[in-house]
Amino acid sequence: MTSVTGAAGKIFQFQDLKFSPDPLFEVKLECLQPSPAPIVVDNGSFQTRAGWACSGAEFSCPSMLFRSVAARSRGAARSETQVGNDIPNLEPLRWLLKSQFDRNVVVNFEIQELMLDYIFVHLGIGTEGHVEHPLVLTEAPCNPLHCRQMMSELLFECYGVPQVAYGVDSLFSFYNNNTQHGLKPPHTGLVISSGYHCSHVLPFINGRLDALNCKRVNIGGSHTAAYMQRLLQLKYPAHQAAITPSRMEELLHNHCYVAMDYQQELEKWRSAEFYEEEVHRMQLPFSGKVAGVFASVEERQEKRVQQLRRLEELNNRHREERLQQDQERLDTLLAVQELLEEGAVEQFHRRLMELNMDSAEELQSYIHKLSLSVEQHRLARAEITELEQPMDEGDGVNQIEADLGDESTEPEKADNIQPVFNMAEYHQLFVGTERLRAPEVLFRPSLIGEEQMGLIEMLQFVLEQYSPEQQAMLAENVFLTGGNLLYPGVKERVERELLAMRPFQSHFKVSLASQSALDAWFGAREWALRNPVGSEGWISRQDYEEKGGEYLSEHCASNIFIPMRISKPSQRANEVSLSSTEQSQDINTATSLDIDVVPDSDGGTLGALMSQ
């Protein structure tokens, strides 16, 4: 983010980054020998990261980073679809953008296939009909079984991958940071993640996710960006078109912060001195010359002269066209009159009917009128030509300016107006309290009208589901991750809220992911390097065929696999219920033995109770 220091303070320029297409890589020899290396894909709702799980410095970072969107118009061919960084600027095509996600769950697998095609092609996978490399893929916490089933079907049936491993992105980030700090498994902690569409609180106990107590709210980076856009568009209605979602995301990433105490921070902004020091002036692109009242008298006169010249040219052109049309019409009528003079009476009357005329006298009247009109147009053109020939261009301009009126008395007034109005300042966005109001949506969803819990309320709710001993263990390792928790001050805010929430003199620790946006990919790569293909956590083609597409091999960063319960079909009514004859016999027997019969809902007998 570039900034310029001026008399009014710091002025920041919007970067308006343009994306360039990803290069086509070639598969390195290290990724093929001794066995095909796994491909790691962090399938995020905002951005997709893809790379190789190989040892070496060149493979330590993702090879591809691109937005998880595709621009595909209705009815367009597959080859015409633009994916990720093939779209240089998102704003002109925003109404065409499609994503594979509904909130944070993959539901549009046609777009997901486009994303995987884009990844495999640019990584240099050249095998036709199948992918020889295993795949590590991130998924949402508590991912629905149907969505995993469709994803496994796509990977195994369409791409023919040999092995697949699924893991939760925030848990991979948690795993990576624990590994970097040398913490030995099994780990216990509370993971707070916030992405583009959703935010989660995930309890992690003894190396496994406690799926029963996970909580999610549908508040994320897209909501904060939309709130920022709404605030600035209401504040600057003249610049609504320039306040785009992409620029709002840039504002969030580079200029916003989380307040330690929201109300107290808002009070600080009431001070004029504090406002001048902390306000960020965002410069919108603009043109230095603007027509209108702020232009000088000479410029306005010149513009009016040009407009009059254009009007005169249009009138001359219309006169020439009218003269040409009248001349063509006159020639046609004269040709019909010649037919009468030559004695072709029958042909003359036929042409007269075509012209909707009744007699030769009417024809002669039209010829007379057109002849006068043509002659007048020619005389007018000759006079205009004679007037234009001797007149000097400067004299004509001066004459037109004199006709416009004497505006020589206004230069002083115009000169007084022009220096007061600053076009650069007019195209500036003064971002003040919006810097903390937009991120506050994470803690107060009611600001945007959402009746949901904020992050801190959700954190407290999850902690209350455990015993005091377990709460103490979870509070000892509160981990923040996700691309929407990069705001300065978010760690201090969570610590302050935990201090008010936890018992007196209790211990807790809050840590922030080293690279919140990329740690999920780093964790998935680290996991793939430590767990060879075929070990715990990997799903083979045989597992997919035998156990179904929803099957999940659990590991330290995965969801919990709860198999789908399939209810057995009910037996036929005639096999379950007794016939009416048998029922009557049973009732008679029970009556003779003084037994109370309790019929069930199906008409059968569930049991009998001995009467006293």
Beta strands, then each sheet from edge to edge (+ up, - down):
strand 1: 3-6
strand 2: 9-13
strand 3: 39-43
strand 4: 47-52
strand 5: 64-67
strand 6: 70-71
strand 7: 82-83
strand 8: 97-98
strand 9: 101-102
strand 10: 105-106
strand 11: 135-139
strand 12: 163-168
strand 13: 189-194
strand 14: 199-205
strand 15: 208-209
strand 16: 215-217
strand 17: 280-283
strand 18: 428-431
strand 19: 478-481
strand 20: 510-512
strand 21: 539-540
strand 22: 595-599
strand 23: 605-610
sheet 1: 1+ 2- 17- 18+
sheet 2: 5+ 4- 3+ 11+ 12+ 21-
sheet 3: 7+ 6- 8+
sheet 4: 9+ 10-
sheet 5: 15+ 14- 13+ 19+ 20+
sheet 6: 15+ 14- 16+
sheet 7: 22+ 23-
end
